[in-house]
């Protein structure tokens, strides 16, 4: 199954603004992880960007997961790009 890389951006003051959505966000990520779709996800140290690795049928499936996430729906993630990844190592 193909792998995909997510790069996205956080809104200003994301650490404060995410609070009402954090529990639902983490629950959804855990479900994706348990299903083997989400391989890794997290912010950069400065909390301005998000990076993730997904294993899914296609790019559209990854985009659907991202756009269903409470962080996307509530403006915590402000933009994103998904790229099919050729994992060499």
N, C-alpha and C positions, 0 to 999 in steps of 0.2 A: 504494500500500500504506500502511496506517495507521502512524503513529508513536506511540510510547509513552515515557513518562517513568518512570524508576525513582527512588524515594527510599528509602534504607534506612539502618540503623544498624550500626555496628561494635561489637564487644564491647570491654570494657576491655582495655587492653594489646594491642590488635590488631596493632601493629607487631611485637611479639615473638611472639605466638601464631600469626600467619599464616605464619611461616617455612617449616614443613614442607609447606605447601599452595600456596605462592606460584608455583612453577614450573608446576604443573598448572593453576592459576587463570589465569595469563597465557597459557598455550598455548590454553586454551579460548576466552578472549577474542579472541585473534588469529584463531582459526578463525571465530568469529562475525563479526568485522570483515571478514575476507576474503570471507565469504559475503554481505556487505552488510546483515546484520541489526543488528549493533552499530554505532552511529554515534559514540558517545562514552561514556566511563565513567571515573570517578575519585572519589577521596575529597575531602571538604572539607579545607581547610588544617589544621584541628585534628584530623583523622583520626577524627571521630566519626560522620560520615554519608557515604554513597555516593550518587552521582548518575549516572544513565545515560540515554541516549537509544537506543531500539531502533526498527527498522522491521521489522514482522512481520505475518503474516496476521491475528493476533488476540492479545488479551491473554493467553489461555491459553498460547500459544507462548512469550511472553516469560516468564511465570511458570515454565514448564517449564525454560527455560534458566537462570533464576536458581536454581531449586531443584536443578538438576544441578551447579551450580558448587561446587567444593571449599570455598569460603569459607562458603557456606550450609550445606553438609552437615556442616561441622566447627565451626559456631558462631562463625565470625569475623564474618559478617553475622548479626545477631540478629533483625531484622525488616525487612520491606519493604512498600512499596505501589507499585502500578503504575497509571498513569493514561493514558488515551488523550489524545494531545496534538494540539491544533489549531495547527500551526506557521503563524504569520502572516508572519513575516520569517525 
